[in-house]
C-alpha cells in the first residue's frame, strides 16, 4: 500500500491551520486581543516552519535516496532555524504574552503528533 506523502502533509497543515484559528479565537473570546495575538504568533511559529518543511518534502519525488536524505536534513535544519528566528522576533514584539505564545505554539505543534498517533492506529 503506497502513501501519498504530499497529500498526508497537506492534511496535517490544514489541521494545524484550523488549530491556529481555534487558538486565536479562543484567546480572543476568553482573554482579549493581546492574548489572541500572542497565541496566533505562537501558532505561526509552529505552522510556518512546518509548511516550509512540507514543501521541501514534496519536492523530493524523483530524486535519489541520497538527495532525499540530504534534503530532509537540510529542510529540518532550516525549519529549526526558522523556529528560533521566529521566536526571537515574536518575543521582541511589544505586548506579547509569553504564556499565550507558548500555548499557541504547543497547540499547533501538537496537531502533528496527534496526526501521527492517529495514522498509526489505522
Rosetta blueprint (number, residue, H / E / L):
1 X L
2 X L
3 X L
4 X L
5 X H
6 X H
7 X H
8 X H
9 X H
10 X H
11 X H
12 X H
13 X H
14 X H
15 X H
16 X H
17 X H
18 X H
19 X H
20 X H
21 X H
22 X H
23 X H
24 X H
25 X H
26 X H
27 X H
28 X H
29 X H
30 X H
31 X H
32 X L
33 X H
34 X H
35 X H
36 X H
37 X H
38 X H
39 X H
40 X H
41 X H
42 X H
43 X H
44 X H
45 X H
46 X H
47 X H
48 X H
49 X H
50 X H
51 X H
52 X H
53 X H
54 X H
55 X H
56 X H
57 X H
58 X H
59 X L
60 X L
61 X L
62 X L
63 X L
64 X L
65 X H
66 X H
67 X H
68 X H
69 X H
70 X H
71 X H
72 X H
73 X H
74 X H
75 X H
76 X H
77 X H
78 X H
79 X H
80 X H
81 X H
82 X H
83 X H
84 X H
85 X H
86 X H
87 X H
88 X H
89 X H
90 X H
91 X H
92 X L
93 X L
94 X L
95 X L
96 X L
97 X L
98 X H
99 X H
100 X H
101 X H
102 X H
103 X H
104 X H
105 X H
106 X H
107 X H
108 X H
109 X H
110 X H
111 X H
112 X H
113 X H
114 X H
115 X H
116 X H
117 X H
118 X H
119 X H
120 X H
121 X H
122 X L
